[in-house]
Amino acid sequence: MAIIVNLDVMMAKRKMSLNELSEKVGLTLSNLSILKTGKAKAIRFSTLEAICNVLDCQPGDILEYVTDEKNTSD
């Protein structure tokens, strides 16, 4: 996949658990888990905004574009 979700990295930097983020953002644990593990196919801007607000970060801190060439060399 060319879009990498770095939610777990930002949560670790902020020392925030999935449960705590779920409560503050207002999303279910299962939906956040899908996003955290990179299994999500889409994300609403409102969800991204809420996550960035809680984690005090930019959308680029959460989502990263990686070319297929770079992605396969990892």
N, C-alpha and C positions, 0 to 999 in steps of 0.2 A: 504494500500500500504506500502511496506517495505522501499521504498526510499522516504524521506521527502525533499522537496525543501524549503530551508530557504532564498530564495531570498529577500523576504519582510523584514526579520530581518536584513540582510546585508544592504539593501537600507536604512532602518531606522537608522542603526548605522552610515552610511555615509551621512545621511540627503539628500538623492537623490531621486527625483521623478521618476516615471515610464517613463514620457516623456523625462526627462534628460538622463536617462539610455538608452532609446531607441535611442536617437540621437547619443550618444557616442558609443554605441555598433553597431549600424547600423541594428537593427532588428525592425520589425514593432511593434507597441503597442499591437496588438492582439496576436502576437507570444510571446512577453514578458509576457503579461497577463496570457496566458495559462501556461507558465512556472511558474510564480509567484504563481498562484493558485493551483499548483500541479496537473494540468490536463494533462501535457505533458507526453507522453509515452517514449520519448527519447530526448537526447540533443547531438548535435555535439560537439566534442572536441574543434573545432574552436570557437563555440559559448561560451562554458564554459571558454575558454582561454580569449576571449574578455571581458566577464563579470568580470572575476577575475582581468584582467588588469585594467579595469575602477574602480572597487570597491576596488582594492588593497587588495585582499584576496586570500585564497587558495580554491581549489575545495571542500575540506571538510567543508569549511565555508558555502558553498551553498547547498551541497548535504549531507544528513545524512541517514545512514541505521538504521532502527528500526525493531527489530524482531516483528513478528506478536503478540507474547505474550505481549510484552511491549506496542505495538501499540493499542491493545484492552483494556488495563488497564487504558488508559488516558481518 
